[in-house]
């Protein structure tokens, strides 16, 4: 019986990334967070992270990455039909940070909006862009994942050392019939697990007050062990579902680009998928967890250094607050 491999309707035309120039090592954090240096290096796998300058905001990072992706695609900003920005650390609550990115890129009056799906945000945004292009509504969409996590964490919490700042982007356009493109995407959410990770203060449920600021209710809270278990379970299961939807098996994958959160997570996903660890694209040691930017940053690194070649098949997978999660199969 012949398997039916999905024919893609959209494909990645170009990739880009941007990380701030300032680097903060584990040693520099040791004085602020008890036991952080050994714990982060041995248990998590992070050596350093990039941190935005005081005058840099999320839209700056996103615009840099977006411009690089547009150039890599051989296009100009004038060719874009839409901008979708995945972020949970926008420049301000309103307007959408994507509007600021549009202005900084010098794009025309194209629709530009944010997607808030935490660390899975880039996969949500990619799925939305794929739908627009597959329907023939739009031709060229810039998808950006950008987060400035260093301003979302409590410096006194050792989990804050897991995060860095950055942005990654892809330009999506119509597939050309050569088999390259987005073969499948799967995105999900389970609000019953919303308490596992989030920023409790600052919204309509907990408007910020001096007392809440003093309690750091405007910073990220995580239940690490529980979140790890859910991440491994869902990313393993739904990665297989995305493969099935694409008409492929794990043996036909060339690379896995997971959300860069924790070395243990990658170990366990590798075991469950039965996929060699050498085929995982990882940059956790160098850039840490950059939120929605994690996957597109790692993807661009691997494309530009030649690891990921045209025609190779890549699995992208991530889980974040909500909880939200997703997986995508892309033939580059």
C-alpha positions in Angstrom: 0.0 0.0 0.0 1.4 3.4 -1.1 1.6 6.1 1.6 0.2 9.5 0.6 2.7 12.2 1.3 1.1 15.6 1.7 1.7 18.1 -1.1 2.8 21.5 0.5 1.0 24.7 -0.4 3.5 27.1 1.2 7.2 27.0 1.8 10.0 28.8 3.7 11.7 31.2 1.3 14.2 32.6 3.8 15.2 32.6 7.4 16.8 35.2 9.7 17.7 35.8 13.4 19.0 38.5 15.7 20.4 38.2 19.2 21.7 41.2 21.3 25.4 41.8 21.5 25.6 41.7 25.3 26.5 38.2 26.7 25.8 37.2 30.3 27.6 34.0 31.5 26.6 31.7 34.3 29.5 32.9 36.3 28.2 36.5 36.2 24.8 35.3 37.6 26.4 33.2 40.4 26.4 36.2 42.8 22.7 36.8 42.2 21.2 33.4 42.2 22.4 30.7 44.8 24.1 27.8 43.1 23.1 29.0 39.7 26.4 28.3 37.8 26.7 24.6 38.4 22.9 24.0 38.3 22.4 25.7 35.0 25.4 24.1 33.3 25.0 20.6 34.5 21.3 20.2 34.9 20.0 22.4 32.1 22.8 22.8 29.6 23.1 26.6 29.4 26.5 28.4 29.4 25.5 31.9 28.5 22.6 34.1 27.2 22.3 37.3 25.2 20.6 40.2 26.9 19.1 43.3 25.2 20.6 46.7 25.8 18.5 49.2 27.9 17.4 51.0 24.7 16.4 47.8 22.8 12.8 46.6 22.8 11.1 43.5 21.4 10.2 45.2 18.1 13.8 46.2 17.5 14.9 42.5 17.8 12.0 41.4 15.6 12.7 44.0 12.9 16.4 42.9 12.7 15.5 39.2 12.3 12.7 40.0 9.9 14.9 42.1 7.7 17.5 39.3 7.6 14.8 36.7 6.6 13.5 39.0 3.8 17.0 39.4 2.4 17.6 35.7 2.6 14.4 35.1 0.6 15.7 37.4 -2.2 12.8 39.8 -1.6 12.3 43.3 -0.3 10.0 44.6 2.4 7.6 45.8 -0.4 7.0 42.2 -1.3 5.4 41.4 2.1 1.6 40.9 2.3 1.4 40.4 6.1 3.5 40.4 9.3 2.7 37.9 12.2 4.7 38.4 15.4 4.7 35.7 18.1 5.6 37.2 21.4 4.6 37.4 25.0 6.9 40.3 25.8 5.5 43.0 23.6 6.7 46.6 23.6 3.5 47.6 25.4 0.1 46.1 26.1 -1.3 48.1 23.2 -0.8 48.5 20.2 0.3 45.2 18.8 4.1 45.0 18.7 3.8 43.8 15.1 2.7 47.3 14.1 6.0 48.7 15.5 7.9 46.0 13.5 6.0 47.0 10.4 7.0 50.7 10.9 10.6 49.8 11.7 10.9 47.7 8.6 9.3 50.4 6.5 6.6 48.1 5.2 3.4 49.3 3.5 0.0 49.3 5.3 -0.1 45.5 5.3 -2.0 43.7 8.1 0.3 43.2 11.1 -0.6 41.5 14.4 0.6 39.6 17.4 0.1 36.0 18.4 0.3 35.2 22.1 0.9 31.5 22.6 4.0 31.6 24.7 6.9 29.4 23.6 4.7 27.7 21.0 3.8 31.1 19.5 6.1 30.7 16.5 4.4 27.4 15.5 1.0 29.0 15.9 2.0 32.0 13.7 3.5 29.6 11.1 0.3 27.7 11.0 -1.7 30.9 10.5 0.6 32.0 7.7 0.4 28.6 6.0 -3.4 28.8 6.0 -3.5 32.2 4.4 -1.0 31.2 1.6 -2.7 27.8 1.1 -6.0 29.5 0.6 -4.5 31.8 -2.0 -5.5 34.9 0.1 -1.9 36.1 0.5 1.4 35.4 -1.3 4.2 36.4 1.1 4.0 36.4 4.9 6.8 37.4 7.4 6.5 35.2 10.5 8.6 36.4 13.5 9.2 34.9 16.9 10.7 37.5 19.4 10.9 37.7 23.1 12.8 39.9 25.5 12.6 37.4 28.4 15.2 39.1 30.6 12.6 41.7 31.4 9.9 39.1 32.2 11.8 37.2 35.0 12.5 37.7 38.7 16.2 38.2 39.0 16.1 36.6 42.5 14.6 33.4 41.1 17.2 30.9 39.8 14.9 29.9 36.9 15.5 33.4 35.5 18.9 32.3 34.5 17.3 29.9 31.9 16.2 32.8 29.7 17.8 35.1 27.1 16.6 37.6 24.5 16.4 37.2 20.8 14.3 37.0 17.6 14.1 34.6 14.7 12.0 34.9 11.5 11.0 33.1 8.3 9.4 34.4 5.1 6.6 32.1 3.9 5.5 32.0 0.3 3.8 29.7 -2.2 5.2 26.2 -2.8 6.6 25.6 -6.3 5.7 21.9 -6.8 9.1 20.5 -6.0 8.0 18.9 -2.7 9.5 21.6 -0.5 7.3 23.3 2.0 5.1 23.0 5.1 3.9 19.4 5.1 1.8 19.5 8.2 1.2 21.5 11.4 -0.5 20.6 14.7 -1.3 23.1 17.4 -3.1 22.6 20.7 -3.9 24.1 24.0 -5.1 22.8 27.5 -6.3 25.7 29.7 -6.7 23.2 32.6 -2.9 23.4 33.0 -2.6 27.2 32.8 -1.2 27.4 36.4 2.0 25.5 35.4 3.5 28.7 33.9 2.6 32.3 33.5 2.8 35.9 34.6 0.0 36.4 37.1 0.0 40.2 37.4 -0.5 43.0 34.9 -3.7 41.9 33.2 -7.4 42.5 34.0 -7.4 39.7 36.6 -4.5 41.4 38.6 -4.0 45.0 37.6 -0.6 46.1 38.9 -0.5 47.9 42.3 2.4 48.8 44.5 1.8 45.7 46.6 1.7 43.4 43.6 4.9 45.0 42.2 6.6 44.4 45.5 5.5 40.8 45.4 6.9 40.6 41.8 3.5 39.4 40.5 4.6 40.9 37.1 7.3 38.2 36.6 7.3 34.7 35.3 6.3 31.8 37.6 6.9 28.1 36.6 6.2 24.7 38.1 9.3 23.2 36.6 9.0 19.4 37.3 5.3 19.3 36.3 6.0 21.4 33.2 8.8 19.1 32.1 6.6 16.0 32.3 3.8 17.6 30.3 6.3 18.9 27.7 7.9 15.5 27.1 4.5 13.8 26.9 2.9 16.2 24.4 5.8 17.0 22.2 6.6 13.3 21.7 2.9 12.4 21.0 2.1 15.3 18.8 5.3 15.2 16.9 4.3 11.7 15.8 0.9 13.0 14.9 2.5 15.8 12.7 4.6 13.1 11.0 1.6 10.9 10.3 -0.3 13.9 8.9 2.6 14.6 6.6 2.6 10.9 5.4 6.1 10.3 6.9 7.8 8.3 9.6 10.6 9.4 12.0 13.0 7.5 9.8 12.4 10.0 7.1 13.3 13.0 9.2 16.6 14.7 8.7 16.5 17.1 11.6 14.5 18.0 14.7 14.5 21.6 15.9 12.9 21.7 19.3 12.2 24.6 21.6 15.4 25.3 23.4 14.4 25.0 27.0 16.1 22.1 28.8 18.6 19.5 27.9 16.7 16.8 29.8 13.6 17.5 27.6 15.6 16.9 24.5 17.1 13.7 25.9 13.6 12.3 26.6 12.1 13.3 23.3 15.0 11.7 21.5 14.4 8.5 23.4 10.6 8.5 22.8 10.9 9.2 19.1 13.7 6.8 18.7 15.7 9.5 16.9 19.4 10.0 17.2 20.5 12.9 19.4 22.9 14.0 16.8 20.0 15.0 14.6 18.7 17.5 17.0 19.6 21.2 16.3 20.5 22.7 19.6 21.9 26.1 20.7 20.7 26.1 24.3 24.2 26.5 25.6 24.9 29.7 23.7 21.5 31.5 23.7 19.4 29.9 26.5 15.6 29.9 26.3 14.5 32.8 24.1 10.8 32.1 24.2 8.9 32.3 20.9 12.2 33.1 19.2 13.8 29.8 20.2 12.8 27.6 17.2 13.4 30.2 14.4 16.8 31.3 15.9 18.0 27.6 15.9 16.5 27.0 12.4 18.3 30.0 10.9 21.6 29.0 12.6 21.4 25.5 11.1 20.4 26.8 7.6 23.2 29.3 7.5 25.9 27.0 8.7 24.9 24.4 6.2 23.6 21.7 8.5 20.1 21.9 7.1 20.2 21.6 3.3 17.5 22.3 0.7 15.1 19.3 0.4 15.8 18.0 3.9 12.8 17.3 6.2 12.6 19.0 9.6 10.4 18.6 12.6 9.7 21.7 14.7 8.1 21.3 18.1 7.5 23.5 21.2 5.3 23.8 24.3 4.7 26.9 26.4 2.3 28.6 28.9 -1.4 28.0 28.5 -0.4 25.3 28.1 0.0 25.6 24.4 2.0 23.3 22.2 2.5 22.3 18.6 4.6 20.5 16.0 5.3 21.1 12.3 6.9 19.1 9.5 8.7 21.2 6.9 10.7 20.2 3.9 13.3 23.0 3.5 
